[in-house]
Amino acid sequence: MEVIISKATQKNWARLNVSCHPERLTKRANKTNSRKKILPLEYFSDANNLPIINALLDEINCCGADIFSAMYSIVLNCFNCIGIADGTKADKKNVQDFISEYSCHTLIKSLISSKLPINETDLLGLIYQSTYMEGDKNKQGLYYTPMWLSKQLSERLSFLKGETLLDPCCGSGSFLLNAQGATPTQLYGVDCDPIAVMLCKANLIMRYQEIEFTPQVYLTDYLTEPGFFDAVDELEIKSRKFDYIATNPPWGAIIKNNLVKESMGESFSCFLFTALDSLTDNGLLIFLLPESLLNVKTHSYLRSKLLCDYSVKQIELFPNLFSGVTSKVVSLTVSKKHTDGVINVCDGKRTFTVNSDVYKQNAHHVFSLIDSYDRDILNSLYFKGQFTLSDSIFALGIVTGNNAEKLFDAPLENSEPIYTGKEIKAFKLMSPQKHIVYDRSQFQQIAKDEIYRAKEKLVYKFISSKLVFAYDDSGSLFLNSANILIPDVPFMSVQSVLLLLNSELFQFAYLKKFGEIKILKGNLCELPLPKLLSEENSEWSAISNSIIKGNDCIMNEAQEVIYQYYSISQKQANYIKEALKNGKSA
């Protein structure tokens, strides 16, 4: 088995004399090296076609041909099925040109004659995606937009006046195929994947089989060759601008080029700003992006540019859109022309409007998807806020560099228990399941000893959609799936801070303001903490201590104390509980 690890991992393992464990490399952070295949179930038009798709994939594996030849053979099979390669329309010039362009590839007879499923809007894209390993899909961003979604997003586009549409990451053509009312001469596609370009051309030929045309789909890198259209028709399209640009760009990769600032180097940012520059003055852009666009500090410059130089028209959330991808997806609609500043927000059944000035005033220009009812609740919290956690001590749990070698299921000589994020529950810790020999020189990253051994500290789950804080006064060790907080807040004990951070109200505030699956120090430091009276601090501390000691019966009482302190009505409390139950980020 070939083992692939990052250079950073190689460096750390060499420093710590760690041996390589192949079985560890396809888990979690090493997902980009996964050799597992994931069927894109979201891309199926008819789930009943799954057995036929699996049969085609088995045939591709058995024939041993390269993927390009396999996909080209399936394209010809599709052409035959509708009579445009071997039938009444076989003399069409664009079909013959297509076949001539790709005739150098080997024909796989079994795939040309294989049974094909019916009622699949983009059969070619579905099969192609299914041939990819999970790691390759992550590296290349090969997650094609489901046809139902590209159709839904394209419905707001009109082509009655000859408007043009560009998809700069077209894949097999999802957005182009769903441009209702458009002729093929109004559609343009670009992709740097030669197989995707072939499939997109074939899809357009089949979509517009009654029309004689040459698909305007080009094999090139949209970011490094922004003037590629000049070579198509230098006189007619010298400085091509488009009325619409709609796409699902690759996420995650870091790109450096001369078109965008290095601070905006993540791939989707590069595509976004390059596309905005290619719009007509009244043009409209529709992008599918990771939810991190809305709130992660790294993208604050991007959000600022969108708010100040363009008009954000609509934000819509789509959870669990792609198989094998946990990130929520956001569709962002942006107009190049400045308008009234009203942003339409759609989150499941909720639809509301937000004025762009609200986002301009937010820290880091966060796109917090908060309606007026949410805002009233949060205002109650911020009205009493006088302090933050900014003067407190934060620390990371121990990064061993190799948990398999450094953690033990049973105690050894000179070892001690170490807690992981799994053992952190609200207010208290469960029994530790691992042990470690605390030799600081053997760890990859470690906080100061006095932080771990602090007389009192709070610990919290780092990867979590909600705030989960526990109390520790035993000087115990924690793994890096747990973070450490030693609060320094005037007029509040550690236990009072604990009560507040575990409250439903603060859970709600974190969910609404940040909506992340990580509990970040910067976000925690933006939460407002009140100035307690001495008797209030004593009451809150007593409640926390009682729960820490095992009195779970007063958990509801603990929530009510916080609701009453902030004058939250019963209706608002019920709304908060429902929001937390649904786990929505807005």
C-alpha positions as CSV (number, residue, x, y, z in Angstrom):
1,M,0.0,0.0,0.0
2,E,1.4,3.4,-1.0
3,V,1.5,5.8,1.9
4,I,1.0,9.5,1.3
5,I,1.5,12.0,4.1
6,S,1.9,15.7,4.1
7,K,5.4,17.3,4.4
8,A,4.3,18.9,7.8
9,T,3.4,15.4,9.1
10,Q,6.6,13.9,7.8
11,K,8.6,16.6,9.6
12,N,6.8,16.1,12.9
13,W,7.0,12.4,12.8
14,A,10.8,12.6,12.0
15,R,11.4,15.0,14.9
16,L,9.5,12.6,17.3
17,N,10.9,9.4,15.8
18,V,7.5,8.2,14.9
19,S,7.0,5.2,12.7
20,C,4.5,5.4,9.8
21,H,1.0,3.8,10.3
22,P,-0.8,3.5,7.0
23,E,-4.1,2.7,8.6
24,R,-4.2,6.2,10.2
25,L,-3.8,8.0,6.9
26,T,-7.3,7.8,5.6
27,K,-9.0,9.1,8.7
28,R,-10.3,12.5,9.5
29,A,-7.6,15.1,8.7
30,N,-6.0,12.7,6.2
31,K,-9.3,12.4,4.2
32,T,-7.6,13.9,1.1
33,N,-5.6,10.7,0.8
34,S,-8.6,8.4,1.2
35,R,-9.0,5.6,-1.4
36,K,-12.6,5.1,-0.7
37,K,-15.2,5.8,-3.4
38,I,-18.4,7.6,-2.5
39,L,-21.4,7.6,-4.8
40,P,-22.9,11.1,-5.1
41,L,-26.4,10.1,-4.1
42,E,-27.5,13.8,-4.2
43,Y,-26.8,13.8,-8.0
44,F,-29.2,11.0,-8.9
45,S,-32.4,12.0,-10.6
46,D,-33.9,8.5,-9.8
47,A,-32.5,6.4,-7.0
48,N,-33.9,3.3,-8.7
49,N,-31.0,3.6,-11.2
50,L,-28.4,2.8,-8.5
51,P,-28.0,-0.9,-9.6
52,I,-27.5,0.1,-13.2
53,I,-24.9,2.7,-12.3
54,N,-23.1,0.2,-10.1
55,A,-23.1,-2.2,-13.0
56,L,-21.5,0.4,-15.3
57,L,-18.9,1.2,-12.7
58,D,-18.1,-2.5,-12.3
59,E,-17.7,-2.7,-16.1
60,I,-15.3,0.3,-16.1
61,N,-13.2,-1.3,-13.4
62,C,-13.2,-4.7,-15.2
63,C,-12.2,-3.3,-18.7
64,G,-9.1,-1.7,-17.3
65,A,-9.3,1.2,-19.6
66,D,-8.4,4.8,-18.7
67,I,-11.2,6.9,-17.5
68,F,-11.2,9.2,-20.5
69,S,-11.7,6.3,-22.9
70,A,-14.4,4.8,-20.7
71,M,-16.3,8.1,-20.4
72,Y,-16.0,8.7,-24.2
73,S,-17.4,5.2,-24.9
74,I,-20.3,6.0,-22.6
75,V,-20.9,9.3,-24.4
76,L,-21.2,7.4,-27.7
77,N,-23.6,5.0,-26.1
78,C,-25.7,8.0,-25.0
79,F,-25.5,9.4,-28.5
80,N,-26.6,6.1,-30.0
81,C,-29.5,5.9,-27.7
82,I,-31.0,9.1,-29.0
83,G,-29.9,8.6,-32.6
84,I,-27.4,11.4,-33.0
85,A,-24.3,9.2,-33.6
86,D,-25.7,6.2,-35.4
87,G,-29.1,7.2,-36.7
88,T,-31.2,9.8,-38.4
89,K,-29.1,12.7,-37.0
90,A,-25.7,11.2,-37.5
91,D,-24.8,13.7,-40.2
92,K,-25.0,16.7,-37.9
93,K,-21.7,18.6,-38.2
94,N,-21.3,19.3,-34.5
95,V,-21.7,15.6,-33.7
96,Q,-19.2,14.7,-36.3
97,D,-16.8,17.4,-35.1
98,F,-17.1,16.1,-31.5
99,I,-16.4,12.5,-32.6
100,S,-13.5,13.7,-34.7
101,E,-12.0,15.7,-31.8
102,Y,-12.0,12.7,-29.4
103,S,-11.6,9.8,-31.9
104,C,-8.0,9.3,-30.7
105,H,-9.3,7.6,-27.6
106,T,-9.9,3.9,-27.3
107,L,-13.4,2.6,-27.8
108,I,-14.7,0.2,-25.1
109,K,-17.2,-2.0,-26.9
110,S,-18.8,-3.3,-23.7
111,L,-19.5,0.3,-22.6
112,I,-20.8,1.4,-25.9
113,S,-23.4,-1.4,-25.7
114,S,-24.0,-1.4,-22.0
115,K,-27.5,-0.8,-20.7
116,L,-28.0,2.8,-19.6
117,P,-30.4,4.1,-16.9
118,I,-33.3,6.3,-17.9
119,N,-34.5,9.5,-16.4
120,E,-31.0,10.7,-15.4
121,T,-30.6,14.4,-16.2
122,D,-26.8,14.2,-16.2
123,L,-25.9,10.6,-16.5
124,L,-22.4,11.4,-17.7
125,G,-21.6,13.6,-14.7
126,L,-23.0,11.1,-12.3
127,I,-20.9,8.2,-13.6
128,Y,-17.8,10.4,-13.9
129,Q,-18.0,11.5,-10.3
130,S,-18.6,8.0,-9.1
131,T,-15.3,6.8,-10.6
132,Y,-13.3,9.1,-8.3
133,M,-11.7,8.2,-5.0
134,E,-12.8,10.3,-2.0
135,G,-9.3,11.8,-1.6
136,D,-9.2,12.8,-5.3
137,K,-12.6,14.4,-5.0
138,N,-11.4,16.5,-2.1
139,K,-8.2,17.5,-3.8
140,Q,-9.8,18.5,-7.0
141,G,-13.1,19.8,-5.6
142,L,-15.0,17.3,-7.8
143,Y,-18.5,17.8,-6.3
144,Y,-20.9,18.7,-9.1
145,T,-23.9,20.7,-8.3
146,P,-27.1,18.6,-8.0
147,M,-29.3,19.3,-11.0
148,W,-32.3,20.2,-8.9
149,L,-30.3,22.9,-7.2
150,S,-28.7,24.4,-10.3
151,K,-32.2,24.4,-11.8
152,Q,-33.6,26.2,-8.7
153,L,-30.8,28.8,-8.8
154,S,-31.1,29.4,-12.5
155,E,-34.8,30.1,-12.4
156,R,-34.1,33.7,-11.5
157,L,-32.2,34.3,-14.7
158,S,-33.9,35.6,-17.9
159,F,-32.4,35.1,-21.3
160,L,-35.1,36.9,-23.3
161,K,-32.8,39.8,-24.4
162,G,-29.9,37.6,-25.4
163,E,-28.2,37.5,-22.0
164,T,-25.1,35.3,-21.7
165,L,-24.2,32.9,-19.0
166,L,-20.7,31.7,-18.0
167,D,-19.9,28.8,-15.8
168,P,-16.1,29.1,-15.1
169,C,-16.0,25.7,-13.4
170,C,-18.6,24.0,-15.5
171,G,-17.9,20.3,-14.8
172,S,-20.3,18.3,-16.9
173,G,-22.5,21.4,-17.3
174,S,-25.1,21.4,-14.5
175,F,-25.7,25.2,-14.6
176,L,-25.6,25.4,-18.4
177,L,-28.0,22.5,-18.9
178,N,-30.6,24.2,-16.6
179,A,-30.5,27.7,-18.2
180,Q,-34.2,27.7,-19.0
181,G,-35.1,29.8,-22.1
182,A,-31.4,30.1,-23.3
183,T,-30.1,29.0,-26.6
184,P,-26.7,27.2,-26.8
185,T,-25.1,30.3,-28.3
186,Q,-25.8,32.2,-25.0
187,L,-24.0,29.6,-22.9
188,Y,-20.3,29.4,-22.1
189,G,-18.4,26.9,-20.0
190,V,-14.8,26.6,-18.8
191,D,-13.0,23.8,-16.9
192,C,-9.4,22.7,-16.5
193,D,-10.5,19.0,-16.5
194,P,-10.4,17.7,-20.1
195,I,-12.9,14.9,-19.3
196,A,-15.3,17.3,-17.8
197,V,-15.0,19.5,-20.9
198,M,-15.8,16.6,-23.1
199,L,-18.8,15.6,-21.0
200,C,-20.2,19.1,-20.9
201,K,-19.9,19.4,-24.7
202,A,-21.7,16.1,-25.1
203,N,-24.4,17.1,-22.6
204,L,-25.1,20.3,-24.5
205,I,-25.2,18.5,-27.8
206,M,-27.8,16.1,-26.4
207,R,-29.7,18.9,-24.6
208,Y,-30.0,20.9,-27.9
209,Q,-30.0,18.0,-30.3
210,E,-32.4,19.8,-32.7
211,I,-30.0,22.8,-33.1
212,E,-26.8,22.9,-35.2
213,F,-24.2,24.6,-33.0
214,T,-20.6,24.2,-31.6
215,P,-20.6,24.0,-27.8
216,Q,-18.8,27.0,-26.4
217,V,-17.0,25.0,-23.7
218,Y,-13.2,25.5,-23.3
219,L,-10.4,23.6,-21.7
220,T,-8.5,26.2,-19.8
221,D,-7.8,27.6,-16.3
222,Y,-10.1,30.5,-15.8
223,L,-7.9,32.0,-13.2
224,T,-4.6,32.0,-15.0
225,E,-6.0,32.7,-18.5
226,P,-8.7,35.3,-18.1
227,G,-8.4,36.4,-21.7
228,F,-9.0,32.9,-23.2
229,F,-12.0,34.1,-25.1
230,D,-9.8,36.4,-27.3
231,A,-8.6,33.3,-29.1
232,V,-12.2,32.2,-29.9
233,D,-13.2,35.2,-32.0
234,E,-10.8,38.1,-31.6
235,L,-13.1,40.6,-33.3
236,E,-16.3,39.7,-31.7
237,I,-15.3,38.8,-28.2
238,K,-12.2,40.9,-27.5
239,S,-13.3,42.0,-24.0
240,R,-16.0,39.5,-23.2
241,K,-18.3,40.4,-20.3
242,F,-21.2,38.2,-19.2
243,D,-24.6,39.0,-17.9
244,Y,-24.6,36.0,-15.6
245,I,-21.9,33.9,-14.0
246,A,-23.0,30.9,-12.0
247,T,-20.9,28.1,-10.7
248,N,-19.8,25.8,-7.9
249,P,-16.1,26.6,-7.6
250,P,-13.5,24.3,-6.0
251,W,-13.1,24.9,-2.2
252,G,-10.1,24.7,0.1
253,A,-7.1,24.9,-2.2
254,I,-4.8,27.8,-1.8
255,I,-4.0,29.6,-5.1
256,K,-1.4,32.3,-5.8
257,N,-1.7,34.3,-9.0
258,N,-1.5,37.9,-10.1
259,L,-5.3,38.4,-10.3
260,V,-6.1,38.5,-6.6
261,K,-4.3,39.5,-3.4
262,E,-2.5,36.7,-1.5
263,S,-4.9,37.4,1.4
264,M,-7.7,36.1,-0.7
265,G,-5.8,33.0,-1.9
266,E,-8.4,30.4,-1.2
267,S,-9.6,28.9,-4.4
268,F,-13.3,30.0,-4.2
269,S,-12.2,33.6,-3.3
270,C,-10.1,33.7,-6.4
271,F,-12.9,32.5,-8.6
272,L,-15.4,34.8,-7.0
273,F,-13.4,38.0,-7.6
274,T,-12.2,37.0,-11.0
275,A,-15.9,36.3,-12.0
276,L,-17.1,39.6,-10.6
277,D,-14.6,41.4,-12.9
278,S,-16.0,39.5,-15.8
279,L,-19.6,40.7,-15.2
280,T,-21.4,43.3,-17.2
281,D,-22.3,46.5,-15.3
282,N,-25.7,45.1,-14.5
283,G,-24.5,41.5,-14.2
284,L,-25.5,38.9,-11.6
285,L,-23.3,36.3,-10.0
286,I,-24.5,33.1,-8.3
287,F,-21.9,31.0,-6.4
288,L,-22.2,27.9,-4.2
289,L,-19.7,28.3,-1.4
290,P,-18.9,26.8,2.0
291,E,-20.7,28.2,5.0
292,S,-17.4,29.4,6.3
293,L,-17.7,32.3,3.9
294,L,-20.3,33.8,6.2
295,N,-18.4,34.0,9.5
296,V,-14.7,32.8,9.4
297,K,-12.3,35.6,10.1
298,T,-10.1,34.6,7.2
299,H,-12.7,35.7,4.8
300,S,-13.4,39.1,6.4
301,Y,-11.7,41.0,3.5
302,L,-13.9,39.1,1.0
303,R,-17.0,40.0,2.9
304,S,-15.9,43.6,3.2
305,K,-15.3,43.9,-0.6
306,L,-18.7,42.3,-1.4
307,L,-20.5,44.7,1.0
308,C,-18.7,47.9,-0.1
309,D,-18.1,47.4,-3.8
310,Y,-21.1,45.2,-4.9
311,S,-24.6,44.3,-3.8
312,V,-25.3,41.0,-2.0
313,K,-28.8,40.1,-3.1
314,Q,-29.5,36.8,-1.5
315,I,-28.0,34.2,0.9
316,E,-29.4,30.7,1.1
317,L,-28.3,27.8,3.2
318,F,-28.3,24.1,2.1
319,P,-27.1,21.7,4.8
320,N,-25.7,18.2,3.9
321,L,-25.7,18.9,0.2
322,F,-22.8,16.7,-1.0
323,S,-22.2,13.1,-0.1
324,G,-19.0,12.7,2.0
325,V,-18.9,16.5,2.8
326,T,-19.9,17.7,6.3
327,S,-19.7,21.4,5.5
328,K,-22.9,23.3,5.0
329,V,-23.3,25.0,1.6
330,V,-24.4,28.6,0.9
331,S,-25.6,30.0,-2.3
332,L,-24.5,33.7,-2.7
333,T,-26.2,35.9,-5.2
334,V,-24.3,39.2,-5.9
335,S,-25.1,42.1,-8.2
336,K,-22.4,44.2,-9.7
337,K,-24.7,47.2,-9.6
338,H,-25.3,48.9,-6.2
339,T,-28.9,48.6,-5.1
340,D,-31.0,49.2,-2.0
341,G,-28.8,47.2,0.4
342,V,-31.5,44.7,1.3
343,I,-30.3,41.1,1.5
344,N,-32.8,38.3,1.3
345,V,-31.9,35.4,3.6
346,C,-33.3,31.9,3.1
347,D,-32.7,29.2,5.7
348,G,-35.0,26.2,5.3
349,K,-38.5,27.4,6.0
350,R,-37.3,30.8,7.3
351,T,-37.1,33.7,4.9
352,F,-36.3,37.2,6.0
353,T,-34.4,40.3,5.0
354,V,-31.2,41.9,6.5
355,N,-29.9,45.4,5.7
356,S,-26.3,45.2,4.5
357,D,-25.4,48.0,7.0
358,V,-25.9,45.4,9.7
359,Y,-23.1,43.3,8.3
360,K,-20.9,46.3,7.7
361,Q,-21.1,47.1,11.4
362,N,-20.4,43.5,12.6
363,A,-17.0,42.5,13.8
364,H,-15.1,41.2,10.7
365,H,-18.2,41.9,8.7
366,V,-19.7,38.6,9.7
367,F,-22.8,37.6,7.7
368,S,-24.8,36.6,10.7
369,L,-28.2,35.2,9.6
370,I,-30.2,36.8,12.3
371,D,-33.8,38.0,11.9
372,S,-35.5,40.6,14.0
373,Y,-36.8,38.1,16.5
374,D,-33.3,36.7,17.0
375,R,-32.0,40.2,17.3
376,D,-34.4,41.1,20.1
377,I,-33.2,38.1,22.1
378,L,-29.5,38.9,21.5
379,N,-30.1,42.5,22.5
380,S,-31.2,41.3,25.9
381,L,-27.9,39.6,26.3
382,Y,-25.8,42.4,25.0
383,F,-27.7,45.1,27.0
384,K,-26.2,43.6,30.2
385,G,-22.8,42.9,28.8
386,Q,-19.9,44.8,30.4
387,F,-17.0,42.3,30.2
388,T,-15.6,39.6,27.9
389,L,-13.2,36.7,28.2
390,S,-10.5,38.6,26.4
391,D,-8.4,38.9,29.6
392,S,-8.7,35.2,30.4
393,I,-6.2,32.4,29.7
394,F,-6.9,30.1,26.8
395,A,-4.8,27.0,26.0
396,L,-4.8,24.0,23.7
397,G,-4.7,20.5,25.0
398,I,-1.7,18.3,24.4
399,V,-0.8,17.5,20.8
400,T,1.1,14.3,21.1
401,G,2.1,14.0,17.4
402,N,1.1,10.3,17.5
403,N,-1.8,9.3,19.7
404,A,-1.4,5.6,18.8
405,E,2.0,5.5,20.4
406,K,1.6,8.0,23.2
407,L,-1.8,7.1,24.6
408,F,-2.6,3.9,26.5
409,D,-5.8,2.2,27.4
410,A,-4.5,1.1,30.8
411,P,-2.2,2.8,33.3
412,L,1.5,2.2,33.0
413,E,4.4,3.1,35.3
414,N,4.8,6.9,35.6
415,S,1.6,7.4,33.5
416,E,-1.4,9.5,34.5
417,P,-5.0,9.8,33.2
418,I,-5.6,12.2,30.3
419,Y,-9.0,13.4,29.2
420,T,-10.2,13.8,25.6
421,G,-13.1,15.8,24.2
422,K,-15.3,12.7,24.5
423,E,-15.2,12.9,28.3
424,I,-16.3,16.5,28.5
425,K,-20.0,16.9,29.4
426,A,-21.8,20.0,30.6
427,F,-20.4,21.1,34.0
428,K,-18.5,17.9,34.7
429,L,-16.0,15.3,33.3
430,M,-16.7,11.7,32.7
431,S,-14.1,9.1,33.7
432,P,-10.9,9.3,31.5
433,Q,-10.4,6.4,29.1
434,K,-6.7,7.0,28.2
435,H,-3.4,7.4,30.0
436,I,-0.2,9.1,29.1
437,V,3.4,9.4,30.3
438,Y,3.8,13.2,30.8
439,D,7.2,13.8,29.2
440,R,6.8,17.3,27.7
441,S,9.9,16.8,25.4
442,Q,8.0,14.0,23.5
443,F,5.0,16.0,22.5
444,Q,4.4,18.0,19.3
445,Q,2.7,20.9,20.9
446,I,2.0,21.6,24.6
447,A,0.8,24.5,26.8
448,K,2.5,25.7,30.0
449,D,2.5,23.2,32.8
450,E,0.9,25.7,35.2
451,I,-2.1,25.9,32.9
452,Y,-2.7,22.1,33.0
453,R,-2.1,22.1,36.8
454,A,-4.2,25.2,37.5
455,K,-6.2,25.1,40.8
456,E,-9.4,25.7,38.8
457,K,-10.0,25.6,35.1
458,L,-12.7,25.1,32.5
459,V,-12.3,22.7,29.6
460,Y,-14.5,22.6,26.5
461,K,-15.0,20.6,23.4
462,F,-13.2,22.2,20.4
463,I,-15.0,20.4,17.7
464,S,-18.7,21.0,18.5
465,S,-21.7,22.8,17.2
466,K,-22.6,23.9,20.8
467,L,-20.8,25.1,23.9
468,V,-19.9,22.3,26.2
469,F,-17.9,23.4,29.3
470,A,-16.8,21.3,32.2
471,Y,-15.1,22.2,35.5
472,D,-11.7,20.7,36.6
473,D,-10.0,21.3,39.9
474,S,-7.8,18.2,39.8
475,G,-4.9,19.6,37.7
476,S,-5.6,16.9,35.1
477,L,-4.2,16.7,31.6
478,F,-6.2,17.1,28.4
479,L,-5.7,16.1,24.8
480,N,-6.0,18.6,22.0
481,S,-9.7,17.6,21.3
482,A,-10.3,19.7,24.4
483,N,-9.4,23.4,25.0
484,I,-8.7,25.0,28.3
485,L,-10.1,28.3,29.7
486,I,-9.0,29.9,32.9
487,P,-11.6,32.8,33.3
488,D,-10.6,36.2,34.5
489,V,-13.9,38.1,34.6
490,P,-14.6,40.8,37.3
491,F,-17.2,40.0,39.8
492,M,-17.7,36.4,38.5
493,S,-16.3,33.2,39.9
494,V,-15.1,30.4,37.6
495,Q,-18.3,28.5,38.5
496,S,-20.5,31.5,37.5
497,V,-18.8,31.7,34.1
498,L,-19.4,28.0,33.8
499,L,-23.1,28.4,34.4
500,L,-23.4,31.1,31.8
501,L,-21.4,29.3,29.1
502,N,-23.4,26.2,29.5
503,S,-26.7,28.1,29.4
504,E,-29.2,27.7,26.5
505,L,-29.1,31.4,26.0
506,F,-25.4,31.5,25.3
507,Q,-25.6,28.4,23.2
508,F,-28.2,30.2,21.2
509,A,-26.0,33.4,20.9
510,Y,-23.0,31.4,19.7
511,L,-25.1,29.5,17.2
512,K,-26.7,32.6,15.8
513,K,-23.6,34.8,15.7
514,F,-21.0,32.2,14.5
515,G,-22.7,29.0,13.5
516,E,-19.4,27.1,13.4
517,I,-18.6,23.5,14.2
518,K,-15.5,24.7,16.1
519,I,-15.5,26.6,19.4
520,L,-13.0,29.3,18.7
521,K,-11.3,31.6,21.2
522,G,-12.0,34.7,19.1
523,N,-15.7,33.9,19.0
524,L,-15.9,33.2,22.7
525,C,-14.2,36.6,23.4
526,E,-17.0,38.4,21.6
527,L,-19.7,37.0,23.9
528,P,-20.7,39.7,26.4
529,L,-20.5,38.8,30.1
530,P,-22.5,40.8,32.8
531,K,-21.5,42.5,36.0
532,L,-23.0,40.4,38.7
533,L,-23.9,41.5,42.2
534,S,-22.3,39.6,45.0
535,E,-25.5,37.7,45.9
536,E,-26.0,36.8,42.2
537,N,-22.5,35.5,41.9
538,S,-23.0,33.4,45.0
539,E,-26.3,31.9,43.7
540,W,-24.8,31.1,40.3
541,S,-21.7,29.5,41.9
542,A,-23.8,27.4,44.2
543,I,-25.9,26.1,41.3
544,S,-22.8,25.2,39.3
545,N,-21.2,23.5,42.2
546,S,-24.3,21.4,42.9
547,I,-24.4,20.2,39.3
548,I,-20.6,19.5,39.3
549,K,-21.2,17.3,42.3
550,G,-23.8,15.3,40.5
551,N,-27.1,17.0,41.2
552,D,-28.5,16.9,37.6
553,C,-32.0,17.5,38.9
554,I,-31.4,21.2,39.0
555,M,-30.3,21.5,35.4
556,N,-33.6,23.1,34.4
557,E,-33.4,25.4,37.3
558,A,-30.0,26.5,36.1
559,Q,-31.4,27.4,32.7
560,E,-34.3,29.3,34.3
561,V,-32.0,31.4,36.5
562,I,-30.2,32.7,33.3
563,Y,-33.5,33.3,31.5
564,Q,-34.8,35.3,34.4
565,Y,-31.6,37.3,34.8
566,Y,-31.9,38.4,31.1
567,S,-35.7,38.9,31.2
568,I,-36.2,36.2,28.5
569,S,-39.9,35.5,28.1
570,Q,-41.3,32.0,28.1
571,K,-42.1,32.4,24.4
572,Q,-38.6,33.4,23.7
573,A,-37.2,30.5,25.8
574,N,-39.3,28.0,23.9
575,Y,-38.0,29.5,20.6
576,I,-34.4,29.2,21.8
577,K,-34.9,25.6,22.8
578,E,-36.4,24.8,19.4
579,A,-33.5,26.5,17.6
580,L,-31.0,24.5,19.6
581,K,-32.9,21.3,19.0
582,N,-32.9,21.8,15.3
583,G,-29.2,22.7,15.4
584,K,-29.6,25.4,12.8
585,S,-26.8,27.9,12.3
586,A,-29.3,30.7,11.8
